[in-house]
Amino acid sequence: MRYCIIFAYDGTAYHGWQLQPNAPTVQRALEEALRMVLRADVGVVGAGRTDTGVHARMMACHFDYEKELDCAHLAFKLNCLLPSDIAVSEVKAVADDWHARFSAIARTYQYYIITRKDAFLHPYALRLYFPLDVERMNEAARLLLTHDDFGCFCKSHSDNKTNLCTVTEAQWTTTDDGTLVFRITANRFLRNMVRAIVGTLLEVGKGKMSIDDFRQVLLSGKRTEAGESVPAKGLFLQEITYP
């Protein structure tokens, strides 16, 4: 039988989602907790991988187990064993062909920026010390919806087979407390893609890059033409959409 786990995590203490030798990862913590509850070696398959320091408000994974499980009880036991920065919201039985990664039709990320000193937000947002032209940044962000090759925003030497992505949402908004939020939705994302997009859009917001310059970056397909990647701490995997 196949089961899905929906959970969230603060990525500060982890070297990303995916298993790595001699490094703490979210996948390792989850598999260790499952092993203790089920008393069996169980591997999980995640909906994607997040880099070191990136957070997730919603993440999904699946695993196979030969016996029928009490899903509510398993969720309770996992939360008892997992560290406080990983929280399971649901465990449910799914179809045998359901896949945490390949069954997803969209993913949404949000990046947070603050322009003031904040004792509570500073671990989860990038602090800037200069004004930004948000209207121009949104004008540039709209170009992402008309493009499909995002090689210019992909980390060099990545193992992805294609740079093609379909972006359906890309917008900057400002919350009531002045926090600047970039929200982007696509069917898939390349490694480091969102952080590179944000870093390049900030160049537009600072007036160091024109809208046409941003367009030319997209057309170039070269990572060297885009801006620097912003720090991981402000990035959240916000939502994964399944049919």
Secondary structure, DSSP 8 states (H G I E B T S, - for coil): -EEEEEEEE-GGGSS-SS--TTS--HHHHHHHHHHHHHSS----EES----TT-EEEEEEEEEE-SS---HHHHHHHHHHHS-TTEEEEEEEEE-TT--TTTT--EEEEEEEEESS--TTTGGGSEE-SS---HHHHHHHHGGGGG--B-GGGS-TT---S--B--EEEEEEEE-TTS-EEEEEEES---TTHHHHHHHHHHHHHTTSS-HHHHHHHHHH--GGGS-----GGGEEEEEEE--
